[in-house]
Amino acid sequence: YYAAENETPQQIAKRFNVDVNQIIADNKRRIEYTSLHNTAKLFINSPIVLPIELTDISVIPEQGKYDKTRTQTCITQVDKRRRIYYAAENETPQQIAKRFKVDVNQIIVDNKRRIEYKSLFKTAKLFANSPIVLPLG
């Protein structure tokens, strides 16, 4: 499942009628989610593994639909003084910094504020479409 902006594991669990603790356990294995908890606000398109007993995918809302067109795109949000880059599968912050000619340490600092990235490091491999905040300038 790909989360909506600021959606929480608790909201996702309620929507799909599954155990929030199972969602957290299934997702804590990924580096982006080592600090995941019930009320953690997720980035838009953050990938979340749902328990296997979920069989009716017709209940997945459109805003949470996987969007392949976002991969390796960058959106500038001037009002928020940031850019959001959607990573390719297994891309690292170090590769992203090199591509955009920005400081990898600044990428780490800016993204560690989000619960998904509390354990983010330079060579961490990211999911496809993982949103990464980049410095504007």
WOPEGI-V711363 format. One line per field, one symbol per residue. phi: phi as a letter, one per 30 degrees, with the letter a starting at -180 (. if undefined). burial: + if it has 16 or more other C-alpha atoms within 10 Angstrom, else -. A space follows every 50 residues. Layout:
# WOPEGI-V711363
phi: ???
burial: ???
This chain:
# WOPEGI-V711363
phi: .cddeidcedddddechbddddedddcdddedbdcdbecddcddiddbdc edddccdddddedcddbdddeicbcccedchabcccddeidcedddeddc hbddddedddcdddedcecdbecddcddiddbdcddc
burial: ++++--++++-++--+-+-+--++--++-++++++++--+++++++++-+ +------------+-+---+++-+-------+++++++--++++-++--- -+-+--++-+++-++++++++--++++++++++++--
